[in-house]
Amino acid sequence: MTKRKASIKRVTKETSINLTLNLDGIGKHDLDTGIKMLDHLLSQTAKHGRLDLKLTASGDDQHHVAEDIAICLGKALNEALGEKLGIVRMGDATVPMDDALAMVSIDISGRGYCVLDAEFKRNDMRGFHSDLIRHFLESFAMEGKLNLHAHIHYGTNDHHKAEALFKALGRALDIATRIDTRTSGELPSTKQKIER
């Protein structure tokens, strides 16, 4: 099987991002974004998605850093998937985290679209603005060329809600990116085309 890995480097006047993604990993992660909460959330996605993820990032503010990481992660996912032959394509997961329950459903369709139904009580989690979760997921979906629907069913603690969401994202990605051995040489589309 072809190695499903990608490395993305993005340097702008606002940020510097270096990211390496291995879709066929075991969940190893080495993350230094300069934003502790974002490191924590992305570690959940990597661990529970069995994605090996190495990431260093720096920038002038949290908004730019989170956005550019999402752009790079989406690009890396799309690149690592290559022609997308044989992938399951769709995946969903519902994950509890103490008082919270979150669901993520994705379709690696070649079309970027995000629907997020997630309310946070406060706009701050250890200095990380919860609205950046929305922006991160939207940017990731656009660059990854996938449909991403995320829903927090309920929860009291914002940290728990966000963590459940990123764990569910990992689990959904793990399912959708798997190779189905029954159709390993085929594109999972009746159109026989998925945009890259």
C-alpha positions as MATLAB code, in Angstrom:
seq = 'MTKRKASIKRVTKETSINLTLNLDGIGKHDLDTGIKMLDHLLSQTAKHGRLDLKLTASGDDQHHVAEDIAICLGKALNEALGEKLGIVRMGDATVPMDDALAMVSIDISGRGYCVLDAEFKRNDMRGFHSDLIRHFLESFAMEGKLNLHAHIHYGTNDHHKAEALFKALGRALDIATRIDTRTSGELPSTKQKIER';
ca = [
       0.000    0.000    0.000;
       1.200    3.499   -0.818;
       2.290    5.562    2.160;
      -0.522    7.947    3.012;
       1.532   10.783    4.430;
       1.883   14.474    3.743;
       3.989   17.367    4.973;
       2.830   20.948    4.702;
       4.830   24.078    5.416;
       3.060   27.440    5.440;
       4.839   30.695    6.186;
       3.015   34.023    6.005;
       3.549   37.431    7.595;
       1.231   36.237   10.381;
       2.197   32.601   11.023;
       4.727   29.842   10.499;
       3.353   26.280   10.381;
       5.137   22.945    9.879;
       2.856   19.908    9.845;
       3.356   16.234    9.030;
       0.410   13.820    8.914;
       0.380   10.030    8.577;
      -3.097    8.589    8.059;
      -1.922    5.054    8.809;
      -0.393    5.815   12.166;
      -1.052    4.786   15.737;
      -1.942    8.155   17.224;
       1.559    9.457   17.959;
       1.591   13.204   18.256;
       4.170   15.891   18.882;
       2.399   19.243   19.012;
       3.627   22.728   19.802;
       1.216   25.393   18.591;
       1.930   27.872   21.370;
      -1.719   27.429   22.430;
      -2.011   24.809   25.189;
      -5.730   24.172   24.718;
      -5.353   23.727   20.964;
      -2.459   21.305   21.549;
      -4.732   19.387   23.919;
      -7.665   19.252   21.495;
      -5.516   18.226   18.510;
      -3.842   15.528   20.615;
      -7.315   14.036   21.143;
      -8.006   14.018   17.397;
      -4.648   12.394   16.653;
      -4.840    9.775   19.432;
      -8.433    8.713   18.821;
      -8.105    8.996   15.038;
      -4.917    6.883   15.047;
      -3.272    9.690   13.104;
       0.417   10.387   13.555;
       0.668   14.164   13.703;
       3.722   16.345   14.119;
       3.082   20.064   14.313;
       4.937   23.234   15.202;
       3.300   26.614   14.858;
       3.877   30.194   15.830;
       2.158   33.417   14.985;
       0.972   36.855   15.916;
      -2.348   35.811   17.513;
      -4.502   32.771   18.314;
      -6.973   33.394   15.519;
      -4.325   33.349   12.783;
      -2.478   30.373   14.290;
      -5.628   28.242   14.681;
      -6.878   29.146   11.199;
      -3.566   28.396    9.490;
      -3.156   25.099   11.337;
      -6.646   24.100   10.141;
      -5.722   25.076    6.578;
      -2.519   23.010    6.746;
      -4.248   20.019    8.353;
      -6.940   20.056    5.664;
      -4.349   20.303    2.889;
      -2.312   17.485    4.447;
      -5.388   15.251    4.704;
      -6.299   15.872    1.079;
      -2.735   15.282   -0.106;
      -2.246   12.126    1.985;
      -5.483   10.640    0.593;
      -4.165   10.981   -2.953;
      -6.649    9.624   -5.482;
      -8.901    8.426   -2.625;
      -9.145    4.963   -4.152;
     -10.778    2.433   -1.856;
     -11.434    4.734    1.090;
     -14.583    4.176    3.109;
     -15.226    7.893    2.466;
     -17.887    8.501    5.135;
     -17.568    8.160    8.870;
     -19.263    9.299   12.020;
     -18.702    9.032   15.726;
     -20.534    9.995   18.889;
     -18.298   10.469   21.900;
     -19.144   11.134   25.558;
     -16.892   13.127   27.882;
     -18.338   13.106   31.363;
     -21.306   15.522   31.182;
     -20.933   16.194   27.438;
     -21.914   14.268   24.320;
     -20.693   15.242   20.850;
     -21.141   13.857   17.341;
     -19.111   14.381   14.180;
     -20.096   13.050   10.766;
     -17.879   13.479    7.698;
     -17.942   12.699    4.007;
     -14.693   12.994    2.065;
     -16.651   14.151   -0.949;
     -14.298   16.611   -2.615;
     -16.594   19.430   -1.514;
     -15.806   21.525    1.519;
     -18.791   22.260    3.737;
     -19.202   22.598    7.502;
     -22.289   22.639    9.696;
     -21.595   23.223   13.359;
     -24.250   23.079   16.069;
     -22.252   23.701   19.211;
     -22.931   26.159   21.980;
     -20.360   27.118   24.547;
     -21.353   28.951   27.722;
     -18.269   31.115   27.937;
     -15.965   32.326   25.216;
     -12.808   31.267   26.972;
     -11.175   27.926   27.769;
      -7.835   28.510   29.479;
      -7.302   31.551   27.262;
      -8.530   29.845   24.071;
     -11.629   31.467   22.569;
     -14.328   28.879   21.918;
     -15.371   30.618   18.685;
     -12.022   29.498   17.253;
     -13.361   25.923   17.361;
     -15.999   26.909   14.810;
     -13.470   28.712   12.667;
     -10.978   25.820   12.920;
     -13.528   23.204   11.820;
     -14.823   25.367    8.962;
     -11.297   26.023    7.648;
     -10.345   22.352    8.003;
     -13.450   21.215    6.094;
     -12.859   23.697    3.253;
      -9.194   22.783    2.763;
      -9.753   19.067    3.365;
     -12.533   19.131    0.759;
     -14.927   17.274    3.016;
     -18.400   17.707    4.447;
     -18.163   18.035    8.219;
     -21.219   18.099   10.454;
     -20.579   18.517   14.165;
     -23.128   18.627   16.950;
     -22.810   18.917   20.698;
     -25.910   17.200   22.008;
     -25.480   18.525   25.550;
     -22.981   19.307   28.239;
     -22.230   21.639   31.104;
     -18.466   22.060   30.941;
     -17.074   23.809   27.844;
     -13.770   21.954   28.059;
     -15.587   18.608   28.077;
     -17.772   19.635   25.136;
     -14.771   20.712   23.060;
     -12.780   17.608   23.966;
     -15.647   15.277   23.062;
     -15.968   17.104   19.727;
     -12.282   16.699   18.814;
     -12.261   13.045   19.908;
     -15.304   12.435   17.702;
     -13.525   14.190   14.832;
     -10.616   11.787   15.203;
     -12.843    8.720   15.313;
     -14.839    9.865   12.265;
     -11.624   10.529   10.318;
     -10.266    7.113   11.257;
     -13.371    5.432    9.850;
     -13.684    7.548    6.693;
     -10.006    7.311    5.682;
      -9.741    3.531    6.085;
      -9.189    1.421    3.007;
     -12.060   -0.974    2.357;
     -10.323   -4.123    1.081;
     -13.440   -5.074   -0.873;
     -13.112   -1.970   -3.052;
      -9.438   -1.039   -2.612;
      -8.885   -0.088   -6.245;
     -12.135    1.769   -6.767;
     -13.174    5.344   -6.237;
     -16.070    5.512   -3.734;
     -18.330    7.558   -5.978;
     -21.024    6.747   -8.519;
     -19.681    9.731  -10.506;
     -16.258    8.069  -10.530;
     -14.788   11.427   -9.565;
     -13.971   13.121   -6.274;
     -12.414   16.549   -6.585;
      -8.877   16.860   -5.230;
];
